[in-house]
Amino acid sequence: MAPERETATRERQPAGATAAGRPRAARLDQPRPPRHRILPEWDPEAFGRLSEKIARFLGTGRFIVWMTVVIIAWVVWNVAAPHHLRFDQYPFIFLTLMLSLQASYAAPLILLAQNRQDDRDRVNLEQDRKQNERSIADTEYLTREIAALRTGLGEVATRDWIRSELQDLMKELDERRRHDGHPGHVVFPAERAERPPGRDTDDR
C-alpha cells in the first residue's frame, strides 16, 4: 500500500506544479494596465474647444477681410515683383492649393463645432423638458390645492351669510309676534327677561 501512495503523490505533484505555474487571470476588482497605443493621444474636450474657436473665427468678417488682403497681396506680389522673387507664377497653382487645403480643414472643424453645439442644445432641451414637467406638476398641485380651499371656504359661514340669516330670523320673529297679536318690536328673548314678571306691556 505504501508504494501505491507514493506513486499517487508523485503523479499529483506535477499537476499541482503545472497549475501553480499557469498565469493568473486578471482580477475584476483591479483596473487593467494601460495599453500601448501607436497613435498619439489627445484630449477630445480641448480639441473640441479649439475647433469651436477656429469655427467661430472663420465665421467672422475679420477672417474674410484678412483672407482678402492676403490673396490680393499674393497676386500682386507674384505679378509685379521681379521674376526671380516670384514664388507662385500665373495661374497661381500654389495659391489654389493653399485655399483648397484651408477649405478641406475648415469644413471638418465647422462640422465638429456644430456637433458639439448640437450636443449642448440636446442637453439644454432635455433640462428644459424636465423643468417644464416639474412646472406642470407644481401647477397641477397648486390648482388642486386652490380647488380644495375653495371647496372648504364654501362650507365656512361668512359675515354676509350670517347677516342674511340674522335678518331672515328677525323677519320671522316679527311675523310671529304680529300673528300672535303682539306688535311690539322685541326681537330677542333677552328683552323680555328685562320686563317685570307677570306683566305685559300690552296689558294696559
Solvent accessible surface area in square Angstrom, and as a share of the most:
residue,aa,sasa,rsa
1,M,159,0.71
2,A,64,0.49
3,P,92,0.58
4,E,116,0.52
5,R,170,0.62
6,E,99,0.44
7,T,71,0.41
8,A,37,0.29
9,T,69,0.40
10,R,167,0.61
11,E,118,0.53
12,R,181,0.66
13,Q,117,0.52
14,P,79,0.50
15,A,65,0.51
16,G,43,0.41
17,A,69,0.53
18,T,80,0.47
19,A,56,0.44
20,A,88,0.68
21,G,65,0.62
22,R,158,0.58
23,P,129,0.81
24,R,234,0.86
25,A,93,0.72
26,A,79,0.61
27,R,150,0.55
28,L,185,0.92
29,D,102,0.53
30,Q,100,0.45
31,P,127,0.80
32,R,179,0.65
33,P,110,0.69
34,P,123,0.77
35,R,184,0.67
36,H,189,0.84
37,R,178,0.65
38,I,177,0.90
39,L,138,0.69
40,P,105,0.66
41,E,128,0.57
42,W,167,0.59
43,D,79,0.41
44,P,97,0.61
45,E,84,0.38
46,A,43,0.33
47,F,96,0.40
48,G,2,0.02
49,R,117,0.43
50,L,96,0.48
51,S,1,0.00
52,E,19,0.08
53,K,130,0.55
54,I,59,0.30
55,A,18,0.14
56,R,148,0.54
57,F,89,0.37
58,L,31,0.15
59,G,69,0.67
60,T,54,0.32
61,G,49,0.47
62,R,163,0.60
63,F,35,0.14
64,I,102,0.52
65,V,93,0.54
66,W,152,0.53
67,M,60,0.27
68,T,62,0.36
69,V,78,0.45
70,V,82,0.47
71,I,49,0.25
72,I,101,0.51
73,A,57,0.44
74,W,39,0.14
75,V,47,0.27
76,V,85,0.49
77,W,121,0.42
78,N,3,0.02
79,V,84,0.49
80,A,80,0.62
81,A,9,0.07
82,P,69,0.44
83,H,135,0.60
84,H,151,0.68
85,L,87,0.43
86,R,72,0.26
87,F,118,0.49
88,D,8,0.04
89,Q,77,0.34
90,Y,172,0.65
91,P,83,0.52
92,F,27,0.11
93,I,123,0.63
94,F,91,0.38
95,L,17,0.09
96,T,81,0.47
97,L,106,0.53
98,M,80,0.36
99,L,65,0.32
100,S,62,0.40
101,L,88,0.44
102,Q,63,0.28
103,A,61,0.47
104,S,63,0.40
105,Y,142,0.54
106,A,15,0.11
107,A,54,0.42
108,P,72,0.46
109,L,30,0.15
110,I,64,0.32
111,L,105,0.52
112,L,57,0.28
113,A,13,0.10
114,Q,97,0.43
115,N,84,0.43
116,R,43,0.16
117,Q,82,0.36
118,D,71,0.37
119,D,71,0.37
120,R,95,0.35
121,D,55,0.29
122,R,146,0.53
123,V,82,0.47
124,N,75,0.38
125,L,121,0.60
126,E,69,0.31
127,Q,108,0.48
128,D,76,0.40
129,R,116,0.42
130,K,95,0.40
131,Q,92,0.41
132,N,86,0.44
133,E,89,0.40
134,R,132,0.48
135,S,50,0.33
136,I,101,0.51
137,A,56,0.44
138,D,86,0.45
139,T,82,0.48
140,E,92,0.41
141,Y,117,0.45
142,L,104,0.51
143,T,83,0.48
144,R,147,0.54
145,E,74,0.33
146,I,90,0.46
147,A,53,0.41
148,A,61,0.48
149,L,116,0.58
150,R,175,0.64
151,T,91,0.53
152,G,35,0.34
153,L,120,0.60
154,G,67,0.64
155,E,148,0.66
156,V,90,0.52
157,A,53,0.41
158,T,76,0.44
159,R,181,0.66
160,D,96,0.49
161,W,138,0.49
162,I,80,0.40
163,R,127,0.46
164,S,47,0.31
165,E,78,0.35
166,L,90,0.45
167,Q,93,0.41
168,D,80,0.41
169,L,83,0.41
170,M,79,0.35
171,K,130,0.55
172,E,75,0.34
173,L,46,0.23
174,D,40,0.21
175,E,111,0.50
176,R,143,0.52
177,R,30,0.11
178,R,165,0.60
179,H,162,0.72
180,D,98,0.51
181,G,54,0.52
182,H,58,0.26
183,P,95,0.60
184,G,31,0.30
185,H,166,0.74
186,V,24,0.14
187,V,27,0.15
188,F,102,0.42
189,P,106,0.67
190,A,69,0.53
191,E,74,0.33
192,R,125,0.46
193,A,86,0.67
194,E,149,0.67
195,R,54,0.20
196,P,84,0.53
197,P,134,0.84
198,G,93,0.90
199,R,175,0.64
200,D,40,0.21
201,T,70,0.41
202,D,74,0.38
203,D,106,0.55
204,R,251,0.91
